Amino acid sequence: MQRGTLTIAGRRLEVATIPAACPQAPVLVFLHEGLGSVDLWRGFPQALAQRSGFGAVVYSRYGNGFSEVLQEPRRVEYMHDEALVALPELLSALGIERPVLVGHSDGASIALIFAGAFPGRVRALVLEAPHVLVEELSVRSIAQIAETYARTNLRERMQKYHADAEATFRGWNDIWLNPEFRAWSILESLPSILAPAFVVQGAGDEYGTLAQLDEIARRSGGRVDRLILDACGHSPHLDRRDIVEPAAAAWLAAALEERV
């Protein structure tokens, strides 16, 4: 990966790019989870780009990884802010017109918001463990990880991947546990989506149930294909990379050929 920084929406972001096999190939844009970063994808972007022949862009959002440190509490609308302001500016800065969005957890929700707001600007969606509404299971698990953070060395382990692990953790954990966040939903974004979607979830996901996928399939204006994985939690690209990587590449090849 070629690494650098860009100033997007007034914030310095770390950005990594992977050249495509040919200049005309689509570009995968990777959108990480709430506590994720460029490096916490752990090689999945490189592997999927190589297998598909596509180019790739991986970046850490404001407040994550070694992008600019979060300076204020996150708003309930923080995923909308990312999808409607920062992501369009990033794509414009990089000259990417119709990406394939690959999102995990919060990143998958951001991808859905963007695809609903700009339906002509997305080739396809690869979504892992997306959230379209807040479930009680999610809140319980996020409260439990707050206890884990307080009692264990999680902060020290996170510090390897984030400029300020405390700010990153609090920025994500506090807003999800804010009572005002219980009403958060992106169901209204789904009917406008035209791009085909490949939606992956672990059967043992501790942060969301299959009801999230049901809502996407029922409401989306585009084709939705699902992959449910046994022996898999919230991070299918880590827990079951042996399945997710070839399945996503094969699905993309077929879905994009159909759209030509």
C-alpha positions in Angstrom: 0.0 0.0 0.0 1.1 3.6 -0.7 0.5 5.7 2.4 0.0 9.4 2.8 -2.4 12.0 4.3 -5.2 14.1 2.9 -7.1 17.0 4.5 -10.7 16.2 4.2 -13.5 18.3 5.7 -10.8 20.3 7.5 -9.3 17.2 9.2 -6.0 15.4 8.4 -6.7 11.8 7.5 -4.3 8.9 6.9 -5.0 7.3 3.6 -3.5 4.2 1.9 -4.0 3.3 -1.8 -3.5 0.1 -3.8 -3.1 0.5 -7.5 -5.4 -1.5 -9.8 -4.2 -4.1 -12.1 -5.4 -1.9 -15.0 -6.4 1.8 -15.0 -10.0 1.1 -16.0 -10.6 -1.3 -13.1 -13.1 -0.3 -10.3 -11.8 1.0 -7.0 -12.7 -0.6 -3.7 -13.1 2.0 -0.9 -12.9 0.5 2.6 -14.9 2.0 5.5 -13.8 0.6 8.8 -15.8 -0.2 12.0 -16.3 2.1 14.9 -12.9 1.3 16.6 -11.2 0.5 13.3 -8.4 2.0 11.3 -6.3 1.4 8.2 -4.1 -1.2 9.9 -6.9 -2.9 11.7 -8.3 -4.3 8.4 -5.2 -6.7 8.8 -4.5 -7.2 5.2 -8.0 -7.8 3.9 -8.0 -4.8 1.5 -4.8 -6.0 -0.1 -6.1 -9.5 -0.4 -9.4 -8.5 -1.9 -7.8 -6.0 -4.3 -5.3 -8.6 -5.5 -8.0 -11.3 -5.9 -10.4 -9.0 -7.7 -7.8 -7.0 -9.7 -9.4 -3.8 -8.5 -7.7 -0.8 -7.0 -8.3 0.1 -3.4 -8.4 3.0 -1.0 -8.3 2.5 2.8 -8.5 5.4 5.2 -8.9 6.1 8.9 -11.8 8.4 9.7 -11.3 11.5 11.8 -10.7 10.4 15.3 -9.5 6.9 14.4 -6.1 5.4 13.6 -3.4 8.0 12.9 -5.8 10.5 11.4 -6.4 13.7 13.4 -7.4 13.1 17.0 -11.0 13.6 17.9 -11.5 16.9 19.7 -15.2 16.8 20.6 -18.0 14.3 21.5 -19.5 12.6 18.5 -22.9 13.7 17.4 -25.8 11.2 17.0 -25.5 12.0 13.3 -21.8 11.2 13.1 -22.3 8.5 10.5 -24.4 10.8 8.3 -21.7 13.4 8.7 -19.2 11.0 7.3 -21.4 9.7 4.5 -22.7 13.1 3.3 -19.7 15.4 3.9 -16.3 13.6 4.4 -16.7 10.6 2.1 -17.8 12.7 -1.0 -14.9 15.1 -0.4 -12.5 12.2 -0.1 -13.7 10.6 -3.4 -13.5 13.9 -5.2 -10.0 14.5 -3.9 -8.9 11.1 -5.2 -10.8 11.4 -8.5 -13.0 8.3 -7.8 -16.3 8.6 -9.5 -18.1 5.3 -8.9 -16.5 3.2 -6.2 -17.3 -0.2 -4.8 -17.9 0.6 -1.1 -16.7 -2.1 1.3 -17.9 -1.3 4.8 -17.7 -3.1 8.2 -20.2 -2.3 11.0 -20.3 1.6 11.3 -18.5 1.6 7.9 -21.2 -0.5 6.4 -23.9 1.9 7.7 -21.9 4.8 6.3 -21.8 3.0 2.9 -25.6 2.6 3.0 -26.2 6.2 3.8 -23.9 7.3 1.0 -25.5 4.9 -1.5 -29.0 6.1 -0.6 -28.0 9.8 -0.9 -26.0 9.4 -4.1 -27.6 6.3 -5.9 -25.8 6.9 -9.2 -22.3 7.2 -7.6 -21.9 3.6 -6.3 -21.1 0.5 -8.4 -21.7 -2.0 -5.7 -21.7 -2.5 -1.9 -20.0 -5.2 0.1 -21.3 -4.9 3.7 -20.2 -6.7 6.8 -22.3 -6.6 10.0 -24.2 -3.4 9.0 -26.4 -1.5 11.4 -29.6 0.2 10.1 -31.2 0.6 13.5 -30.2 0.3 17.2 -30.9 -3.1 18.8 -30.9 -3.9 22.5 -28.2 -6.5 21.8 -25.9 -3.8 20.4 -26.3 -1.6 23.4 -25.7 -4.4 25.8 -22.5 -5.5 24.0 -21.2 -2.0 23.8 -21.8 -1.5 27.5 -19.9 -4.7 28.2 -16.9 -3.6 26.2 -16.9 -0.4 28.2 -16.4 -2.5 31.3 -13.7 -4.5 29.5 -11.9 -1.3 28.6 -12.0 -0.2 32.2 -10.7 -3.5 33.7 -8.2 -4.8 31.2 -5.3 -3.7 29.0 -7.6 -3.0 26.0 -6.5 0.7 26.0 -2.8 -0.3 25.7 -3.6 -2.7 22.9 -5.5 -0.1 21.0 -2.7 2.4 21.4 -0.7 0.5 18.8 -3.4 1.4 16.1 -4.7 4.8 17.2 -2.9 8.1 17.9 -5.1 8.6 21.0 -6.8 5.3 22.1 -8.8 7.0 24.8 -10.3 9.6 22.5 -11.1 6.9 19.9 -12.8 4.6 22.4 -14.8 7.3 24.1 -15.8 8.9 20.8 -17.4 5.6 19.7 -18.6 4.1 23.0 -20.1 7.2 24.5 -22.3 8.0 21.6 -23.6 4.5 21.2 -24.5 4.5 24.9 -26.1 7.9 24.8 -29.9 7.5 25.3 -30.5 9.9 22.4 -28.8 7.4 20.1 -31.5 4.7 20.7 -33.7 6.4 18.1 -30.9 6.4 15.4 -32.0 4.7 12.2 -31.0 4.8 8.5 -34.1 2.9 7.3 -35.1 6.0 5.3 -31.9 5.7 3.2 -32.6 2.2 1.9 -35.3 2.6 -0.7 -33.1 5.0 -2.7 -30.2 2.6 -3.0 -29.8 1.2 -6.6 -26.5 -0.6 -6.3 -26.4 -4.3 -5.7 -25.3 -5.3 -2.2 -23.5 -8.4 -0.8 -24.3 -8.5 2.9 -22.2 -10.7 5.2 -22.9 -11.4 8.9 -21.7 -13.9 11.4 -24.3 -16.1 13.1 -22.6 -15.3 16.4 -22.4 -11.5 15.9 -22.5 -10.0 19.4 -23.4 -6.5 18.1 -26.4 -7.2 15.8 -29.0 -9.8 14.8 -30.2 -10.9 11.3 -33.0 -8.4 11.7 -30.6 -5.8 10.3 -30.1 -7.8 7.1 -33.9 -8.5 6.9 -34.5 -4.7 6.8 -31.9 -4.1 4.2 -33.3 -6.9 1.9 -36.9 -5.7 2.4 -36.4 -2.0 1.9 -33.4 -1.6 -0.4 -34.1 -0.5 -4.0 -31.3 -2.7 -5.3 -30.5 -6.4 -5.4 -29.4 -7.8 -2.0 -27.5 -11.1 -1.6 -26.7 -12.5 1.8 -24.0 -14.7 3.3 -24.6 -15.9 6.9 -21.5 -17.6 8.4 -21.5 -20.1 11.3 -18.6 -20.0 13.8 -18.3 -16.3 13.1 -18.7 -13.1 15.1 -18.8 -9.4 14.3 -15.8 -9.4 12.0 -16.3 -11.9 9.1 -13.2 -10.8 7.2 -11.1 -11.8 10.2 -13.1 -14.7 11.6 -13.8 -16.4 8.3 -11.5 -14.8 5.7 -11.2 -18.2 4.0 -14.8 -17.8 2.9 -15.4 -14.1 2.8 -12.5 -13.1 0.6 -13.2 -15.5 -2.3 -17.0 -15.1 -2.0 -16.8 -11.3 -2.1 -14.5 -11.4 -5.1 -16.7 -13.8 -7.0 -19.8 -11.9 -6.2 -18.3 -8.6 -7.3 -17.2 -10.1 -10.6 -20.7 -11.5 -11.3 -22.6 -8.4 -10.0 -20.5 -5.9 -12.0 -20.6 -7.9 -15.2 -24.4 -7.9 -14.9 -24.5 -4.1 -14.6 -22.3 -3.5 -17.7 
